[in-house]
Amino acid sequence: MNDIRNSGGTPPSRSFRLDKNNAKLAGVCSGIGNYFGVDPLLVRIAFVIALLLGFGAPVLIYIAIALIAD
C-alpha cells in the first residue's frame, strides 16, 4: 500500500515562504506563486491590474506579507 507520509509519520508541511531567489522587490509575488503552484508572473500581473483598477488593498497586502513572512 502506498503511504504518502514521510518517515516521521506526519504529512509534509506546506508553509509560505518569500522567494528571495526569484524576487523583483521582496519576493512576495514569487512566494505566492510557489505556494499556490502558479507562475509568479501571473501573480505580479494580478497585482498590477488591481493597482490600475484603483484598488489600494494590494499595496497594503504586499507590504504586510513582506514584513510578516520570512
Buried (B, 14 or more C-beta within 10 A) or exposed (E): EEEEEEEEEEEEEEEBEBBEEBBEEBBBBBBBBBBEEEEBEEBBEBBEEBBEEEEEEBEEBBEEBBEEBE
